[in-house]
């Protein structure tokens, strides 16, 4: 009987596909440190994100593949994760240590975009990623209130950069920390462009897996500036369930397309109201607008976020629901959404690097 080799192990694991990436684990570079000791094997599987939405299935398939390798005895699999940078990130000079910039936008205000951005950032952090949140909504910065940092002010580093504040496991920056909250900002396009570039460039973000940017509503100068100065991993569109919201999603999608930012998918916020007494859901604002928009554009539908009192209270109290009520249905919805977005970013990054077979 021939001796078991590393090549045998890799051949067996090459049959295991990552369902999100649509590529086998060996080709994706996820199989690490294979050590064969007689008939026993030790190895590491390095997922492309700690928020991998398909980890359970991948783990099951890996174990089944190892059991099917002739001559293999015991196996010991160490699981880890390393977020890959967007392929364009090496060309970026404003924030070279940030691997992936995620833009959260909407065609209009009032759809809960900031709530989605904050809970997305916190959910990714709770799953083990290094995350920052930039409130780029200069005309209505709400992140200071929603993170409980209304009275905080950032300090300067030794090299005169801005030190981001910390809240709920993420690094946070907002124009709201730097201006009088009682005074309206009346800036024209060039002023807005310069302030945004400075806010991005002069913040000492450090190494981040994801920097979530909460965009202002609509399709104005901020998105254009970001597309010119940054290489975003992708954009997330937030909408509400009504059919009428589709027109706003169309405009936001067209904006991202024009500036060559891939759309990672659509999130339907305020999808349904959960009764605090009976626990049943009611579709107050109709249902299915977000899914219809995703199907129309051929992009993933990333999830439905319920309309629930705890989400509003958590935002007002400065503790996002993912942190304040992590086991609630609302927090689970945000966490599932974060997993889906992380998976889409991994797939998009890999698609650019390698030709992925359909």
N, C-alpha and C positions, 0 to 999 in steps of 0.2 A: 504494500500500500504506500502510495506516495505521501510525502510529508505536506501538511497544510502550509500554504504560503500566503504572504500579504496579497499577492496577485489574486489568489482564490477568494479572499475576503472582499477585495474591491470588486471583483467580477460579480459576486453575489449581491453586494450592495448597489451595484449599478442598475439593478432591476427595480430599485425602490425610487419612486417618483415623488417629488414635492408637488402636491396637487395645485398649490397656488402658483408656483413658478413654472410648472409643466416641463420639468427637466429632472434628470436623475441626480441623486445626491452626490455621486462621484464627480460628474461633469460640473456640477455647481460648486465644487470645492468645499463641500460640507463635511466630508469624511476626513478626519485628522488623526495623527498619532497612532496608526495601526501597529500593534505589537503582538506577534505570534509567539507563544510559548508552548511548544509541543502541539497539542490539539486545542489549547485554550487561546482565547483572543481578548485583548483589551483595545479599545478605540474610543475616539471622541467624535460626536456629531455636533457640529457647530452650525446652529440655525442662523438665518440671516437677520433675525430680530428676536429679542426676548418676548415680543408680543406676537409671535408666530401663531396665526389662527388655526393651523393644521398640525400642531405639535403632537396631539394625541394620536392622530392617524399615522403620522410619520413614525412615531415610536412603535406603534403596533406593527407597521410594515417592516421596520428595521429588524425587530425581534423575530418576525416570521422568516425574513430572508436569511438571517444568521442561522436559524435552526435548520434551514434547508440546505446549507452548505455541507457537502459530503466531508466527513472526517472532522468536523468542528465539534469540540466538546463544550466546555463552559465559555460564556462570554460576559464581558463586563463593559457596559457602554456608559461613558460619561457624557452628559448633555450640557451644552453651553450655547452661547449666542454671541455673535459679533455683527453689529449693524454695518453694512457696506455703504460707502459714500456714493452719492449720485456721481455718475461718470464725469459730469461737467465740473464737479466741485474742485478739482485740482486747478482749474483755470480761474477760480474765484479768489479775489484778493481782499474783498471787504471782510469776509468772515471765513478764513481758510480752515479753521478748526471745527466748523459745523458741517456735518456729513450730509444732512438732508434738510432743506427748507420746505415746510408744508404751509401753503397759503389757504386760509379758510375765508371764503367769500360768499357773497349773496347779491342777488340782483336788486334787492331793496332792503330797507331797515325793518326792524321789528320781528325778524324770524328767529331770533335767538342765536345768532352767529357767534357772539362772544361767549355765550354759555357753552356752545359746542366746542369752540376753540380751547377754552379753559379746561373743560372736562376731558377733552382729548389729550391735552398735554399732561394732566395729572394721571390719567389712566395709563399712558405710555410709561410714565415715571414709576408708577406702582408696579409695573411689570418688569422693571429692571433697566429701562433705558435712561440715558442722560438727556434731559429735555429742558428747553427754554421756551418762554412765551413772550412774544413781542406784540404789544398792543399798538398796531399801526393805524387805528381809527383815531386820527388826530382831532376830528371834530366832535367826537363823542366817546372819549376813552372811559370804558367801564371796568377795565381789569383791576385798577386800584381798589375799587369797592368790592369786587367779586373775590378778590384774594385776601381781603382784610388788611390791606396795606395803605389805606387812605391817608394816614398821617405819617407814612414813612417817606424818607428821602434818600436817594442813593448817594454813596460816598465816591470819592475819586481814588483811583489806584495810584501807585507810585509813578507810573508813566502817564498820568493825567487822563486816563480813560475812565469810563463810568462803570462802577461796580454794580452789576444787577442785584436786585433784591431776591430773597429766597422765601418761598411760600409753598407749602404742601409738596415738597420734594422737587420743585422746579425753580429755575432761574427766571425772574420776571423783570420786564422793563416796559414802561409806558410813558408817553409824553405827559400823562397825567401826574407823574411824579415830579416833573420839572417845571410846571406852570401852575398858576393860581387856579384851582378848580372852579372858582366862582367867576372866572373871566373867560369869555368865548375867544376862540382862536379865529381870526379873520385873515387867512393867508391865501394868496394867489398861488398858482401852479409852481412857479420857480422857487418860491419860499418853501412850499411844501416839499418839493423835490429835495432841496438842500437839507432841510431838517430831517427828512426820513433817511437819507444817505448817512448823515452824521449820526443819527440814532442807531443805525445798524452798525456802522463802522467803528464808532467810538465806544461801544459797549464791550467790556471784557467778558465775553461769553465763555471762553475756555472751550474745552472739547465737549461737543454735544453730538448725540446721535440724531436728534430731531430739534429743529427750531420751528415752533408753530407760530405763524403770523396771523393775527386777527386783523383782516382788512376792513376798511370802511365800506359801508354798503354802496352799491352801484358800480359803475364802470369808469371811474375817473382817473386822476393823475397817479394815485398811489400804485395801482396795479401796473401801470405803464412804467413807472420808475423802477419798481421791483424787477420787472422783466428785463429792463435794460442793465441793471446793476447786479442782479443776482441770478444764479442758475437754480431755479426751484425744482425740487423733486416732483412736485405736482400740486394741483389745487383741489380743494374739496368744496363743493357747492352745497349750501344749506338752503332748504326751502321748507314750506309748510304744505299741508295736504291738499289745499284747494286746487282745482284745475286752473283757476285764474293765476296761480303762482307760476304756472308753466312759462308764461311770457317773460317773467323776471329771470327765470333760470336760463332761458334761451339767450338773453342778453349777456348774462354772466358767462355762459359757456362760450359764446362768440368772442367775448373779451379775452378769455384765456387762450382760445385758438389763435387769435390774431397776434398774440405776443409769444406764441409757441411754448406755452406752459401746458403740459399734459394734465388732463382732468382725471383725478383718481377715482372720482365717483360722486354720487349725490346722497345727502343725508336728509331724511324727512323729519323735521323737528315738530313738536306739538302734535304728534301723530294721532294720539287718542288720550282721552282723560280717564284716569283710573280712580274710581270712586273710593274714598278713604274708608267707607263704611262696609261696602259689600265686596270691594276688590274687582268689580267688573269694569271693563273698558267701554267708553263711549266715544264715537268719532264726532267730536264737536265741530271740527272744521272740515268735514267730509273725510275722504280717505283715498290714498293711492296716488296723489299728485306727484310725490317724489319718485315713486317707482315708475310712473308713466314717463316722467322726464328722463330718467336713466335709460329706459328702454328706447325712447325716441332718439337719444344721442348715442346709443350703443356703448354706454359706460356702466360700470358696476353700480348697483344700488347698495349703499354701505350700511343702511339700517334705519330703523324707526325709533325715535326718541319720544316717549310719552309726555303728555302735558300733565305735570304733577306738582302739587303744592310744595313738596320737599325741594324740588329743583329751584323754585323761586326763592324759598326761604334760605336755602343754602347759599345762593348767590348774594342775597341781601346781607347775610351774616358773615360773609367773607370766607366761607368754607365750602368749596364745590361739593356737590352731592356724591361724587366718586370717592371723596375723602370722608365726608360726614356720615354717609349711609352706604358703605361699600357693598353691602349685601342686598340692597333694595333693587327692585325691578328696574328703576331708572338708572342706577349706577351700572347694573349689568348691561343695560342697553348701550350706555356710553362705552363700556369696556369692550363689548363686542364690536362696536363701531371702530374703536381704536385698533383692535386686532385686524379688522378688515383693511383699514387704511395702511397699517404697517405692512401687511401682506402685499397690498397693491404697490407700495413703494419698492419693496424688494423685487417684485416682478418687473416693474418698470426699469429699475436699475439693471437687472440682469438682461432684460430684453435689449438694452442698448449695448451691453458688453458682448452678449452671445446671441447668435440666431436661435431663438427658441422655437421648437417645432410645435405646430398647432395640433 
